[in-house]
Amino acid sequence: MKIVKEQFECPIELEEGKIAVLILEKQEKFTDFVSELKEQLSDNDLGWILSDNGEILPFSKNLELIIDPFATDLNQKRILTKLYSVMGKSVVESEMMNEWRILYSSMLSMVSNVMDNMPYILQCNQEGNVTDLFKQLDVKFETNPENLLEKLIDYICVISEVFGKKVFVLVNMKSYFTKDELKMLYKKMFYEKIYLLLIENYDNNDIIEEERVTIIDKDMCVINRG
């Protein structure tokens, strides 16, 4: 797996069993890098390319950018909407579809009876959608993380499973987590076969064994470690 941009001279290699770390010591370069990634994920083509064995992959469908670990709320509308879609598909493609038809027919019959007893001429939607049931029942993720690291791991794993994303870019995570916590994060990502790219804006000279570090210093010199 590789992230490249024509104007960015350092292709970022992502491989199993390794964590890519990119340190951009020049403040404006760090800001530009993160800003451009964010724009690219909003379907604004700024020239970033994600590829796997030479195959170009849709950027926003395969990569997630996490800037603030405190904002990793699993019950965001976009995540729940996708979850309902996945759940609905599982119903349609299984024997549960017959259960849904029987249930909806029963609900429709009850609603029709209520409507007939009203002193008005009423109508309702005759075509039921199973995803509407999930919304009505307020299906959502039960979230009880013990700490910030657990919250981040839960978020990454759910996004990977529900959206099918396998590349996650994390910004300045070394400001939030200890070395031991990062090792726990890395171990989980290796197990789930998820690729991580850490973007940092300073070098703390504390490289973890699993990391492959590229430093672009303030003089724009490239230094590789790990």
Phi and psi restraints in degrees (value plus and minus 20) as a CYANA .aco file:
   2 LYS   PHI    -165.4  -125.4
   2 LYS   PSI     121.0   161.0
   3 ILE   PHI    -135.2   -95.2
   3 ILE   PSI     104.1   144.1
   4 VAL   PHI    -156.2  -116.2
   4 VAL   PSI     136.8   176.8
   5 LYS   PHI    -167.4  -127.4
   5 LYS   PSI     119.4   159.4
   6 GLU   PHI     -76.7   -36.7
   6 GLU   PSI     -63.2   -23.2
   7 GLN   PHI    -101.8   -61.8
   7 GLN   PSI     -29.6    10.4
   8 PHE   PHI    -121.7   -81.7
   8 PHE   PSI      93.3   133.3
   9 GLU   PHI     -94.9   -54.9
   9 GLU   PSI     -28.4    11.6
  10 CYS   PHI    -131.3   -91.3
  10 CYS   PSI      78.0   118.0
  11 PRO   PHI     -80.1   -40.1
  11 PRO   PSI     119.2   159.2
  12 ILE   PHI    -119.3   -79.3
  12 ILE   PSI      95.0   135.0
  13 GLU   PHI    -110.9   -70.9
  13 GLU   PSI     110.6   150.6
  14 LEU   PHI    -136.8   -96.8
  14 LEU   PSI     105.6   145.6
  15 GLU   PHI    -160.9  -120.9
  15 GLU   PSI     134.6   174.6
  16 GLU   PHI     -84.0   -44.0
  16 GLU   PSI     118.3   158.3
  17 GLY   PHI      63.5   103.5
  17 GLY   PSI     -17.9    22.1
  18 LYS   PHI    -154.4  -114.4
  18 LYS   PSI     126.7   166.7
  19 ILE   PHI    -129.5   -89.5
  19 ILE   PSI     101.7   141.7
  20 ALA   PHI    -100.7   -60.7
  20 ALA   PSI     110.2   150.2
  21 VAL   PHI    -144.7  -104.7
  21 VAL   PSI     103.4   143.4
  22 LEU   PHI    -135.0   -95.0
  22 LEU   PSI      99.4   139.4
  23 ILE   PHI    -127.7   -87.7
  23 ILE   PSI      97.4   137.4
  24 LEU   PHI    -130.2   -90.2
  24 LEU   PSI      79.9   119.9
  25 GLU   PHI     -96.5   -56.5
  25 GLU   PSI     -44.2    -4.2
  26 LYS   PHI    -101.6   -61.6
  26 LYS   PSI      98.4   138.4
  27 GLN   PHI     -75.0   -35.0
  27 GLN   PSI     -65.7   -25.7
  28 GLU   PHI     -87.7   -47.7
  28 GLU   PSI     -51.8   -11.8
  29 LYS   PHI     -88.8   -48.8
  29 LYS   PSI     -60.8   -20.8
  30 PHE   PHI     -80.9   -40.9
  30 PHE   PSI     -68.3   -28.3
  31 THR   PHI     -82.0   -42.0
  31 THR   PSI     -65.1   -25.1
  32 ASP   PHI     -82.7   -42.7
  32 ASP   PSI     -60.8   -20.8
  33 PHE   PHI     -81.5   -41.5
  33 PHE   PSI     -71.3   -31.3
  34 VAL   PHI     -85.6   -45.6
  34 VAL   PSI     -61.7   -21.7
  35 SER   PHI     -82.1   -42.1
  35 SER   PSI     -62.9   -22.9
  36 GLU   PHI     -87.2   -47.2
  36 GLU   PSI     -59.3   -19.3
  37 LEU   PHI     -81.1   -41.1
  37 LEU   PSI     -62.8   -22.8
  38 LYS   PHI     -82.5   -42.5
  38 LYS   PSI     -62.5   -22.5
  39 GLU   PHI     -85.7   -45.7
  39 GLU   PSI     -61.1   -21.1
  40 GLN   PHI     -80.7   -40.7
  40 GLN   PSI     -56.8   -16.8
  41 LEU   PHI     -92.9   -52.9
  41 LEU   PSI     -35.6     4.4
  42 SER   PHI    -111.3   -71.3
  42 SER   PSI      -1.2    38.8
  43 ASP   PHI      45.8    85.8
  43 ASP   PSI       6.2    46.2
  44 ASN   PHI    -119.0   -79.0
  44 ASN   PSI      90.8   130.8
  45 ASP   PHI     -93.1   -53.1
  45 ASP   PSI      87.0   127.0
  46 LEU   PHI    -129.8   -89.8
  46 LEU   PSI      -4.1    35.9
  47 GLY   PHI      74.0   114.0
  47 GLY   PSI     -17.4    22.6
  48 TRP   PHI     -97.7   -57.7
  48 TRP   PSI     120.6   160.6
  49 ILE   PHI    -150.2  -110.2
  49 ILE   PSI     112.8   152.8
  50 LEU   PHI    -130.7   -90.7
  50 LEU   PSI     106.5   146.5
  51 SER   PHI    -155.9  -115.9
  51 SER   PSI     135.9   175.9
  52 ASP   PHI    -157.1  -117.1
  52 ASP   PSI      92.2   132.2
  53 ASN   PHI      33.4    73.4
  53 ASN   PSI      21.2    61.2
  54 GLY   PHI      66.7   106.7
  54 GLY   PSI     -31.0     9.0
  55 GLU   PHI    -109.2   -69.2
  55 GLU   PSI     105.2   145.2
  56 ILE   PHI     -98.2   -58.2
  56 ILE   PSI     107.9   147.9
  57 LEU   PHI    -126.0   -86.0
  57 LEU   PSI     124.1   164.1
  58 PRO   PHI     -76.7   -36.7
  58 PRO   PSI     104.1   144.1
  59 PHE   PHI     -82.2   -42.2
  59 PHE   PSI     -75.7   -35.7
  60 SER   PHI     -91.1   -51.1
  60 SER   PSI     -40.0     0.0
  61 LYS   PHI    -104.8   -64.8
  61 LYS   PSI     -33.1     6.9
  62 ASN   PHI    -141.4  -101.4
  62 ASN   PSI     -29.7    10.3
  63 LEU   PHI    -150.0  -110.0
  63 LEU   PSI     119.3   159.3
  64 GLU   PHI    -142.6  -102.6
  64 GLU   PSI     114.1   154.1
  65 LEU   PHI    -125.6   -85.6
  65 LEU   PSI     106.3   146.3
  66 ILE   PHI    -140.0  -100.0
  66 ILE   PSI      90.7   130.7
  67 ILE   PHI    -116.5   -76.5
  67 ILE   PSI     -56.3   -16.3
  68 ASP   PHI    -145.2  -105.2
  68 ASP   PSI      88.5   128.5
  69 PRO   PHI     -85.2   -45.2
  69 PRO   PSI     -40.9    -0.9
  70 PHE   PHI     -93.7   -53.7
  70 PHE   PSI     -37.8     2.2
  71 ALA   PHI    -116.8   -76.8
  71 ALA   PSI      -5.4    34.6
  72 THR   PHI    -105.6   -65.6
  72 THR   PSI      51.7    91.7
  73 ASP   PHI    -111.2   -71.2
  73 ASP   PSI      99.0   139.0
  74 LEU   PHI     -91.2   -51.2
  74 LEU   PSI     -39.9     0.1
  75 ASN   PHI    -116.9   -76.9
  75 ASN   PSI       8.8    48.8
  76 GLN   PHI     -87.1   -47.1
  76 GLN   PSI     132.5   172.5
  77 LYS   PHI     -77.2   -37.2
  77 LYS   PSI     -63.6   -23.6
  78 ARG   PHI     -84.3   -44.3
  78 ARG   PSI     -54.6   -14.6
  79 ILE   PHI     -94.3   -54.3
  79 ILE   PSI     -63.3   -23.3
  80 LEU   PHI     -85.2   -45.2
  80 LEU   PSI     -58.6   -18.6
  81 THR   PHI     -80.1   -40.1
  81 THR   PSI     -64.1   -24.1
  82 LYS   PHI     -87.1   -47.1
  82 LYS   PSI     -60.3   -20.3
  83 LEU   PHI     -79.1   -39.1
  83 LEU   PSI     -66.6   -26.6
  84 TYR   PHI     -81.0   -41.0
  84 TYR   PSI     -57.8   -17.8
  85 SER   PHI     -83.9   -43.9
  85 SER   PSI     -64.1   -24.1
  86 VAL   PHI     -85.2   -45.2
  86 VAL   PSI     -62.7   -22.7
  87 MET   PHI     -84.5   -44.5
  87 MET   PSI     -61.3   -21.3
  88 GLY   PHI     -81.8   -41.8
  88 GLY   PSI     -61.0   -21.0
  89 LYS   PHI     -83.1   -43.1
  89 LYS   PSI     -58.9   -18.9
  90 SER   PHI     -85.6   -45.6
  90 SER   PSI     -51.1   -11.1
  91 VAL   PHI     -91.1   -51.1
  91 VAL   PSI     -68.5   -28.5
  92 VAL   PHI     -79.4   -39.4
  92 VAL   PSI     -56.3   -16.3
  93 GLU   PHI    -112.3   -72.3
  93 GLU   PSI      -4.7    35.3
  94 SER   PHI    -156.2  -116.2
  94 SER   PSI    -200.0  -160.0
  95 GLU   PHI     -88.6   -48.6
  95 GLU   PSI     -33.6     6.4
  96 MET   PHI     -84.9   -44.9
  96 MET   PSI     -37.1     2.9
  97 MET   PHI     -81.4   -41.4
  97 MET   PSI     -58.7   -18.7
  98 ASN   PHI     -84.5   -44.5
  98 ASN   PSI     -59.3   -19.3
  99 GLU   PHI     -82.1   -42.1
  99 GLU   PSI     -61.0   -21.0
 100 TRP   PHI     -84.3   -44.3
 100 TRP   PSI     -61.8   -21.8
 101 ARG   PHI     -81.5   -41.5
 101 ARG   PSI     -63.2   -23.2
 102 ILE   PHI     -85.2   -45.2
 102 ILE   PSI     -64.4   -24.4
 103 LEU   PHI     -82.5   -42.5
 103 LEU   PSI     -65.9   -25.9
 104 TYR   PHI     -86.7   -46.7
 104 TYR   PSI     -58.7   -18.7
 105 SER   PHI     -81.0   -41.0
 105 SER   PSI     -60.2   -20.2
 106 SER   PHI     -85.4   -45.4
 106 SER   PSI     -64.2   -24.2
 107 MET   PHI     -84.4   -44.4
 107 MET   PSI     -61.3   -21.3
 108 LEU   PHI     -84.4   -44.4
 108 LEU   PSI     -58.0   -18.0
 109 SER   PHI     -84.1   -44.1
 109 SER   PSI     -62.7   -22.7
 110 MET   PHI     -84.3   -44.3
 110 MET   PSI     -65.2   -25.2
 111 VAL   PHI     -82.2   -42.2
 111 VAL   PSI     -60.4   -20.4
 112 SER   PHI     -81.2   -41.2
 112 SER   PSI     -59.8   -19.8
 113 ASN   PHI     -84.5   -44.5
 113 ASN   PSI     -62.2   -22.2
 114 VAL   PHI     -83.8   -43.8
 114 VAL   PSI     -63.6   -23.6
 115 MET   PHI     -82.1   -42.1
 115 MET   PSI     -59.2   -19.2
 116 ASP   PHI     -84.5   -44.5
 116 ASP   PSI     -45.0    -5.0
 117 ASN   PHI    -109.2   -69.2
 117 ASN   PSI     -18.9    21.1
 118 MET   PHI    -111.9   -71.9
 118 MET   PSI     128.0   168.0
 119 PRO   PHI    -103.2   -63.2
 119 PRO   PSI      13.8    53.8
 120 TYR   PHI    -155.5  -115.5
 120 TYR   PSI     144.1   184.1
 121 ILE   PHI    -112.7   -72.7
 121 ILE   PSI      93.9   133.9
 122 LEU   PHI    -140.0  -100.0
 122 LEU   PSI     139.3   179.3
 123 GLN   PHI    -162.6  -122.6
 123 GLN   PSI     141.7   181.7
 124 CYS   PHI    -166.0  -126.0
 124 CYS   PSI     147.0   187.0
 125 ASN   PHI     -92.5   -52.5
 125 ASN   PSI     101.3   141.3
 126 GLN   PHI    -106.6   -66.6
 126 GLN   PSI     -33.5     6.5
 127 GLU   PHI    -121.9   -81.9
 127 GLU   PSI      83.0   123.0
 128 GLY   PHI    -103.8   -63.8
 128 GLY   PSI     126.7   166.7
 129 ASN   PHI    -140.4  -100.4
 129 ASN   PSI     106.3   146.3
 130 VAL   PHI     -82.3   -42.3
 130 VAL   PSI     -47.5    -7.5
 131 THR   PHI     -86.7   -46.7
 131 THR   PSI     -47.0    -7.0
 132 ASP   PHI     -85.0   -45.0
 132 ASP   PSI     -51.9   -11.9
 133 LEU   PHI     -85.8   -45.8
 133 LEU   PSI     -60.6   -20.6
 134 PHE   PHI     -82.1   -42.1
 134 PHE   PSI     -59.9   -19.9
 135 LYS   PHI     -85.8   -45.8
 135 LYS   PSI     -64.2   -24.2
 136 GLN   PHI     -83.0   -43.0
 136 GLN   PSI     -55.2   -15.2
 137 LEU   PHI    -105.9   -65.9
 137 LEU   PSI     -19.1    20.9
 138 ASP   PHI      34.8    74.8
 138 ASP   PSI      28.4    68.4
 139 VAL   PHI     -85.4   -45.4
 139 VAL   PSI     108.1   148.1
 140 LYS   PHI    -175.3  -135.3
 140 LYS   PSI     152.1   192.1
 141 PHE   PHI     -96.7   -56.7
 141 PHE   PSI     117.0   157.0
 142 GLU   PHI    -106.0   -66.0
 142 GLU   PSI      96.0   136.0
 143 THR   PHI    -138.9   -98.9
 143 THR   PSI      92.3   132.3
 144 ASN   PHI    -155.2  -115.2
 144 ASN   PSI      35.9    75.9
 145 PRO   PHI     -87.2   -47.2
 145 PRO   PSI     122.5   162.5
 146 GLU   PHI     -97.9   -57.9
 146 GLU   PSI     -44.8    -4.8
 147 ASN   PHI    -176.0  -136.0
 147 ASN   PSI     157.1   197.1
 148 LEU   PHI     -84.8   -44.8
 148 LEU   PSI     -57.8   -17.8
 149 LEU   PHI     -83.1   -43.1
 149 LEU   PSI     -65.0   -25.0
 150 GLU   PHI     -82.3   -42.3
 150 GLU   PSI     -58.6   -18.6
 151 LYS   PHI     -82.8   -42.8
 151 LYS   PSI     -62.6   -22.6
 152 LEU   PHI     -86.1   -46.1
 152 LEU   PSI     -65.0   -25.0
 153 ILE   PHI     -81.9   -41.9
 153 ILE   PSI     -65.0   -25.0
 154 ASP   PHI     -78.2   -38.2
 154 ASP   PSI     -63.7   -23.7
 155 TYR   PHI     -82.7   -42.7
 155 TYR   PSI     -68.1   -28.1
 156 ILE   PHI     -81.5   -41.5
 156 ILE   PSI     -65.1   -25.1
 157 CYS   PHI     -85.0   -45.0
 157 CYS   PSI     -59.8   -19.8
 158 VAL   PHI     -88.6   -48.6
 158 VAL   PSI     -65.0   -25.0
 159 ILE   PHI     -79.8   -39.8
 159 ILE   PSI     -61.9   -21.9
 160 SER   PHI     -83.2   -43.2
 160 SER   PSI     -63.1   -23.1
 161 GLU   PHI     -92.4   -52.4
 161 GLU   PSI     -65.9   -25.9
 162 VAL   PHI     -97.8   -57.8
 162 VAL   PSI     -61.6   -21.6
 163 PHE   PHI    -116.7   -76.7
 163 PHE   PSI     -31.2     8.8
 164 GLY   PHI      55.1    95.1
 164 GLY   PSI       0.5    40.5
 165 LYS   PHI    -104.8   -64.8
 165 LYS   PSI     121.0   161.0
 166 LYS   PHI    -143.8  -103.8
 166 LYS   PSI     -21.5    18.5
 167 VAL   PHI    -141.7  -101.7
 167 VAL   PSI     105.7   145.7
 168 PHE   PHI    -146.7  -106.7
 168 PHE   PSI     107.9   147.9
 169 VAL   PHI    -125.0   -85.0
 169 VAL   PSI     100.3   140.3
 170 LEU   PHI    -132.8   -92.8
 170 LEU   PSI     111.0   151.0
 171 VAL   PHI    -124.0   -84.0
 171 VAL   PSI     103.8   143.8
 172 ASN   PHI      33.5    73.5
 172 ASN   PSI      19.6    59.6
 173 MET   PHI     -88.1   -48.1
 173 MET   PSI     -43.1    -3.1
 174 LYS   PHI     -92.1   -52.1
 174 LYS   PSI     -28.6    11.4
 175 SER   PHI    -104.4   -64.4
 175 SER   PSI     -34.8     5.2
 176 TYR   PHI    -127.2   -87.2
 176 TYR   PSI     -50.3   -10.3
 177 PHE   PHI    -141.8  -101.8
 177 PHE   PSI     128.3   168.3
 178 THR   PHI     -96.5   -56.5
 178 THR   PSI     151.0   191.0
 179 LYS   PHI     -81.0   -41.0
 179 LYS   PSI     -62.8   -22.8
 180 ASP   PHI     -85.8   -45.8
 180 ASP   PSI     -57.4   -17.4
 181 GLU   PHI     -86.5   -46.5
 181 GLU   PSI     -60.3   -20.3
 182 LEU   PHI     -84.0   -44.0
 182 LEU   PSI     -58.0   -18.0
 183 LYS   PHI     -82.2   -42.2
 183 LYS   PSI     -59.0   -19.0
 184 MET   PHI     -83.5   -43.5
 184 MET   PSI     -62.6   -22.6
 185 LEU   PHI     -80.8   -40.8
 185 LEU   PSI     -67.8   -27.8
 186 TYR   PHI     -80.7   -40.7
 186 TYR   PSI     -64.0   -24.0
 187 LYS   PHI     -78.9   -38.9
 187 LYS   PSI     -62.9   -22.9
 188 LYS   PHI     -85.9   -45.9
 188 LYS   PSI     -60.6   -20.6
 189 MET   PHI     -86.9   -46.9
 189 MET   PSI     -58.0   -18.0
 190 PHE   PHI     -83.0   -43.0
 190 PHE   PSI     -61.9   -21.9
 191 TYR   PHI     -83.5   -43.5
 191 TYR   PSI     -60.1   -20.1
 192 GLU   PHI    -104.6   -64.6
 192 GLU   PSI     -22.2    17.8
 193 LYS   PHI      37.4    77.4
 193 LYS   PSI      27.0    67.0
 194 ILE   PHI    -129.6   -89.6
 194 ILE   PSI     115.2   155.2
 195 TYR   PHI    -110.3   -70.3
 195 TYR   PSI     116.8   156.8
 196 LEU   PHI    -138.9   -98.9
 196 LEU   PSI     120.2   160.2
 197 LEU   PHI    -145.0  -105.0
 197 LEU   PSI      99.9   139.9
 198 LEU   PHI    -118.5   -78.5
 198 LEU   PSI     107.4   147.4
 199 ILE   PHI    -126.8   -86.8
 199 ILE   PSI     101.7   141.7
 200 GLU   PHI    -145.8  -105.8
 200 GLU   PSI     137.0   177.0
 201 ASN   PHI    -132.7   -92.7
 201 ASN   PSI      -8.5    31.5
 202 TYR   PHI    -175.0  -135.0
 202 TYR   PSI     136.0   176.0
 203 ASP   PHI    -120.7   -80.7
 203 ASP   PSI      93.9   133.9
 204 ASN   PHI    -111.8   -71.8
 204 ASN   PSI     -15.1    24.9
 205 ASN   PHI      37.8    77.8
 205 ASN   PSI       6.2    46.2
 206 ASP   PHI    -144.4  -104.4
 206 ASP   PSI      60.6   100.6
 207 ILE   PHI    -105.1   -65.1
 207 ILE   PSI     112.2   152.2
 208 ILE   PHI    -107.4   -67.4
 208 ILE   PSI     126.4   166.4
 209 GLU   PHI     -72.4   -32.4
 209 GLU   PSI     -57.3   -17.3
 210 GLU   PHI     -99.2   -59.2
 210 GLU   PSI     -24.1    15.9
 211 GLU   PHI    -110.2   -70.2
 211 GLU   PSI     122.4   162.4
 212 ARG   PHI    -135.3   -95.3
 212 ARG   PSI      90.3   130.3
 213 VAL   PHI    -124.8   -84.8
 213 VAL   PSI     112.1   152.1
 214 THR   PHI    -138.8   -98.8
 214 THR   PSI     103.7   143.7
 215 ILE   PHI    -130.8   -90.8
 215 ILE   PSI     108.9   148.9
 216 ILE   PHI    -132.2   -92.2
 216 ILE   PSI      85.1   125.1
 217 ASP   PHI     -98.8   -58.8
 217 ASP   PSI    -197.5  -157.5
 218 LYS   PHI     -85.9   -45.9
 218 LYS   PSI     -39.3     0.7
 219 ASP   PHI    -114.1   -74.1
 219 ASP   PSI     -11.7    28.3
 220 MET   PHI      46.7    86.7
 220 MET   PSI       5.5    45.5
 221 CYS   PHI    -106.7   -66.7
 221 CYS   PSI     122.0   162.0
 222 VAL   PHI    -118.9   -78.9
 222 VAL   PSI     107.5   147.5
 223 ILE   PHI    -146.1  -106.1
 223 ILE   PSI     107.6   147.6
 224 ASN   PHI    -128.0   -88.0
 224 ASN   PSI     115.7   155.7
 225 ARG   PHI    -156.7  -116.7
 225 ARG   PSI     132.2   172.2
